[in-house]
Amino acid sequence: MTDGTVTGTAAFELPFSRRAELRRVEYESGLKMLRMVLREGRRITVIELDRESALAMAAEMTDWAKNAAR
């Protein structure tokens, strides 16, 4: 995966000593992606999302969070 211009946007400390980071990536071609970096101890998972995928995931997470306490 070759990096374009990367801008860090947010970092989250998660349960069980995990961490998630969100980064904006813009490639030379003009393609814009949201990069999620998930850290679990020494394990690192990198996922890049397009706009539609990010919107779908955000909607699902918001729906879950609103209804989780019920």
CNS distance restraints for C-alpha pairs under 8 A (distance, minus, plus):
assign (resid   3 and name CA) (resid  25 and name CA) 7.47 0.50 0.50
assign (resid   3 and name CA) (resid  27 and name CA) 6.96 0.50 0.50
assign (resid   4 and name CA) (resid  25 and name CA) 6.06 0.50 0.50
assign (resid   4 and name CA) (resid  26 and name CA) 5.33 0.50 0.50
assign (resid   4 and name CA) (resid  27 and name CA) 4.14 0.50 0.50
assign (resid   4 and name CA) (resid  28 and name CA) 6.14 0.50 0.50
assign (resid   5 and name CA) (resid  24 and name CA) 7.97 0.50 0.50
assign (resid   5 and name CA) (resid  25 and name CA) 5.54 0.50 0.50
assign (resid   5 and name CA) (resid  26 and name CA) 5.16 0.50 0.50
assign (resid   5 and name CA) (resid  27 and name CA) 6.32 0.50 0.50
assign (resid   6 and name CA) (resid  23 and name CA) 6.44 0.50 0.50
assign (resid   6 and name CA) (resid  24 and name CA) 5.64 0.50 0.50
assign (resid   6 and name CA) (resid  25 and name CA) 4.58 0.50 0.50
assign (resid   6 and name CA) (resid  26 and name CA) 6.68 0.50 0.50
assign (resid   7 and name CA) (resid  23 and name CA) 5.44 0.50 0.50
assign (resid   7 and name CA) (resid  24 and name CA) 5.06 0.50 0.50
assign (resid   7 and name CA) (resid  25 and name CA) 6.51 0.50 0.50
assign (resid   8 and name CA) (resid  21 and name CA) 7.69 0.50 0.50
assign (resid   8 and name CA) (resid  22 and name CA) 6.28 0.50 0.50
assign (resid   8 and name CA) (resid  23 and name CA) 4.29 0.50 0.50
assign (resid   8 and name CA) (resid  24 and name CA) 6.30 0.50 0.50
assign (resid   9 and name CA) (resid  21 and name CA) 7.73 0.50 0.50
assign (resid   9 and name CA) (resid  22 and name CA) 5.61 0.50 0.50
assign (resid   9 and name CA) (resid  23 and name CA) 5.28 0.50 0.50
assign (resid   9 and name CA) (resid  24 and name CA) 6.80 0.50 0.50
assign (resid  10 and name CA) (resid  21 and name CA) 5.73 0.50 0.50
assign (resid  10 and name CA) (resid  22 and name CA) 5.23 0.50 0.50
assign (resid  10 and name CA) (resid  23 and name CA) 7.13 0.50 0.50
assign (resid  11 and name CA) (resid  19 and name CA) 7.23 0.50 0.50
assign (resid  11 and name CA) (resid  20 and name CA) 5.71 0.50 0.50
assign (resid  11 and name CA) (resid  21 and name CA) 4.27 0.50 0.50
assign (resid  11 and name CA) (resid  22 and name CA) 6.33 0.50 0.50
assign (resid  12 and name CA) (resid  19 and name CA) 5.64 0.50 0.50
assign (resid  12 and name CA) (resid  20 and name CA) 5.12 0.50 0.50
assign (resid  12 and name CA) (resid  21 and name CA) 6.27 0.50 0.50
assign (resid  13 and name CA) (resid  17 and name CA) 7.24 0.50 0.50
assign (resid  13 and name CA) (resid  18 and name CA) 6.21 0.50 0.50
assign (resid  13 and name CA) (resid  19 and name CA) 4.69 0.50 0.50
assign (resid  13 and name CA) (resid  20 and name CA) 6.65 0.50 0.50
assign (resid  14 and name CA) (resid  18 and name CA) 4.90 0.50 0.50
assign (resid  14 and name CA) (resid  19 and name CA) 5.29 0.50 0.50
assign (resid  14 and name CA) (resid  20 and name CA) 7.11 0.50 0.50
assign (resid  17 and name CA) (resid  40 and name CA) 7.08 0.50 0.50
assign (resid  17 and name CA) (resid  41 and name CA) 7.47 0.50 0.50
assign (resid  18 and name CA) (resid  38 and name CA) 7.54 0.50 0.50
assign (resid  18 and name CA) (resid  39 and name CA) 5.69 0.50 0.50
assign (resid  18 and name CA) (resid  40 and name CA) 4.96 0.50 0.50
assign (resid  18 and name CA) (resid  41 and name CA) 7.05 0.50 0.50
assign (resid  19 and name CA) (resid  38 and name CA) 5.97 0.50 0.50
assign (resid  19 and name CA) (resid  39 and name CA) 5.14 0.50 0.50
assign (resid  19 and name CA) (resid  40 and name CA) 6.89 0.50 0.50
assign (resid  20 and name CA) (resid  36 and name CA) 6.89 0.50 0.50
assign (resid  20 and name CA) (resid  37 and name CA) 5.65 0.50 0.50
assign (resid  20 and name CA) (resid  38 and name CA) 4.63 0.50 0.50
assign (resid  20 and name CA) (resid  39 and name CA) 6.31 0.50 0.50
assign (resid  21 and name CA) (resid  36 and name CA) 5.71 0.50 0.50
assign (resid  21 and name CA) (resid  37 and name CA) 5.05 0.50 0.50
assign (resid  21 and name CA) (resid  38 and name CA) 6.60 0.50 0.50
assign (resid  22 and name CA) (resid  34 and name CA) 6.80 0.50 0.50
assign (resid  22 and name CA) (resid  35 and name CA) 5.69 0.50 0.50
assign (resid  22 and name CA) (resid  36 and name CA) 4.80 0.50 0.50
assign (resid  22 and name CA) (resid  37 and name CA) 6.49 0.50 0.50
assign (resid  23 and name CA) (resid  34 and name CA) 5.82 0.50 0.50
assign (resid  23 and name CA) (resid  35 and name CA) 4.99 0.50 0.50
assign (resid  23 and name CA) (resid  36 and name CA) 6.54 0.50 0.50
assign (resid  24 and name CA) (resid  32 and name CA) 7.34 0.50 0.50
assign (resid  24 and name CA) (resid  33 and name CA) 6.15 0.50 0.50
assign (resid  24 and name CA) (resid  34 and name CA) 4.87 0.50 0.50
assign (resid  24 and name CA) (resid  35 and name CA) 6.14 0.50 0.50
assign (resid  25 and name CA) (resid  32 and name CA) 5.74 0.50 0.50
assign (resid  25 and name CA) (resid  33 and name CA) 5.23 0.50 0.50
assign (resid  25 and name CA) (resid  34 and name CA) 6.11 0.50 0.50
assign (resid  25 and name CA) (resid  35 and name CA) 6.72 0.50 0.50
assign (resid  26 and name CA) (resid  30 and name CA) 6.11 0.50 0.50
assign (resid  26 and name CA) (resid  31 and name CA) 5.70 0.50 0.50
assign (resid  26 and name CA) (resid  32 and name CA) 4.52 0.50 0.50
assign (resid  26 and name CA) (resid  33 and name CA) 6.48 0.50 0.50
assign (resid  27 and name CA) (resid  31 and name CA) 5.31 0.50 0.50
assign (resid  27 and name CA) (resid  32 and name CA) 6.53 0.50 0.50
assign (resid  32 and name CA) (resid  50 and name CA) 7.16 0.50 0.50
assign (resid  33 and name CA) (resid  48 and name CA) 6.04 0.50 0.50
assign (resid  33 and name CA) (resid  49 and name CA) 5.51 0.50 0.50
assign (resid  33 and name CA) (resid  50 and name CA) 5.10 0.50 0.50
assign (resid  33 and name CA) (resid  51 and name CA) 7.03 0.50 0.50
assign (resid  34 and name CA) (resid  48 and name CA) 5.52 0.50 0.50
assign (resid  34 and name CA) (resid  49 and name CA) 5.09 0.50 0.50
assign (resid  34 and name CA) (resid  50 and name CA) 6.51 0.50 0.50
assign (resid  34 and name CA) (resid  51 and name CA) 7.70 0.50 0.50
assign (resid  34 and name CA) (resid  54 and name CA) 7.42 0.50 0.50
assign (resid  35 and name CA) (resid  46 and name CA) 6.86 0.50 0.50
assign (resid  35 and name CA) (resid  47 and name CA) 5.69 0.50 0.50
assign (resid  35 and name CA) (resid  48 and name CA) 4.32 0.50 0.50
assign (resid  35 and name CA) (resid  49 and name CA) 6.30 0.50 0.50
assign (resid  36 and name CA) (resid  46 and name CA) 5.72 0.50 0.50
assign (resid  36 and name CA) (resid  47 and name CA) 5.16 0.50 0.50
assign (resid  36 and name CA) (resid  48 and name CA) 6.18 0.50 0.50
assign (resid  36 and name CA) (resid  49 and name CA) 7.82 0.50 0.50
assign (resid  37 and name CA) (resid  44 and name CA) 6.86 0.50 0.50
assign (resid  37 and name CA) (resid  45 and name CA) 5.78 0.50 0.50
assign (resid  37 and name CA) (resid  46 and name CA) 4.64 0.50 0.50
assign (resid  37 and name CA) (resid  47 and name CA) 6.58 0.50 0.50
assign (resid  38 and name CA) (resid  44 and name CA) 5.67 0.50 0.50
assign (resid  38 and name CA) (resid  45 and name CA) 5.09 0.50 0.50
assign (resid  38 and name CA) (resid  46 and name CA) 6.42 0.50 0.50
assign (resid  39 and name CA) (resid  43 and name CA) 5.83 0.50 0.50
assign (resid  39 and name CA) (resid  44 and name CA) 4.67 0.50 0.50
assign (resid  39 and name CA) (resid  45 and name CA) 6.58 0.50 0.50
assign (resid  40 and name CA) (resid  44 and name CA) 6.48 0.50 0.50
assign (resid  49 and name CA) (resid  53 and name CA) 5.70 0.50 0.50
assign (resid  49 and name CA) (resid  54 and name CA) 5.79 0.50 0.50
assign (resid  50 and name CA) (resid  54 and name CA) 6.19 0.50 0.50
assign (resid  51 and name CA) (resid  55 and name CA) 6.19 0.50 0.50
assign (resid  52 and name CA) (resid  56 and name CA) 6.19 0.50 0.50
assign (resid  53 and name CA) (resid  57 and name CA) 6.11 0.50 0.50
assign (resid  54 and name CA) (resid  58 and name CA) 5.97 0.50 0.50
assign (resid  55 and name CA) (resid  59 and name CA) 6.12 0.50 0.50
assign (resid  56 and name CA) (resid  60 and name CA) 6.30 0.50 0.50
assign (resid  57 and name CA) (resid  61 and name CA) 6.10 0.50 0.50
assign (resid  58 and name CA) (resid  62 and name CA) 6.00 0.50 0.50
assign (resid  59 and name CA) (resid  63 and name CA) 6.11 0.50 0.50
assign (resid  60 and name CA) (resid  64 and name CA) 6.18 0.50 0.50
assign (resid  61 and name CA) (resid  65 and name CA) 6.06 0.50 0.50
assign (resid  62 and name CA) (resid  66 and name CA) 6.15 0.50 0.50
assign (resid  63 and name CA) (resid  67 and name CA) 6.36 0.50 0.50
assign (resid  64 and name CA) (resid  68 and name CA) 5.71 0.50 0.50
assign (resid  65 and name CA) (resid  69 and name CA) 7.69 0.50 0.50
